[in-house]
Amino acid sequence: MIGRLGRMTTHRSPKPLADPDRPVERAVTVALVLATLAGIGWIVGMLYTIAEWPL
């Protein structure tokens, strides 16, 4: 019975693709932050427009 089980492998998972030292990923991170800030600004602008809308 023991001969059938075999040994467990010591497989390690591959390193993640995201490496903060790579400039492409830094550029993507900066772009996402800027897009998030632009989205928040747009939402705030819309709320301000609705709040100041003449009744």
N, C-alpha and C positions, 0 to 999 in steps of 0.2 A: 504494500500500500504506500509506503514512504517513497519508493522509487518512482511511483506514478506522479507524485506531486511536483517534483523538480524544485529547483531553487528559484527564489524570487529575484527578479531583475532589479537593478539599481538605476532604473531609468530616471534621468533628471529632465525636468521640463525645460524647454528652450528659453533663452533669455527674452524678456519682453522686447517688442519692437521699439517702444518709446525710450529714447535715450536723450536726456535733456541736454547733452553736449552737442547734439546735432543741430545745425542752424535751421534746417527745414522745419523741424518740430517746434523750435522756438518761434519761428515765423508764424506757424499755424496757431500756436498758443496766443501770440500777440493779436493775430487776426480775430480769434474767437473772443478775446477780451474786448477789443474795440467794437466788434459786432454786438456784444452784450451791452456795452455802454450806450451804443447808438439805439438799441432797442428800448432800453430803459428811458433814454431821453425822449424817444418818440412817444412812449406811453405817458410820461409826465406831461409832454406837450399836449397830447390829446385830452388828458384830464384837465389841464389848465384851460384849454379851449372850451370844454364843456362847462366848466365851473364859471367862466366869464361870459358865457353866451347870454345875450340879452333876452329877457323873457317877454 
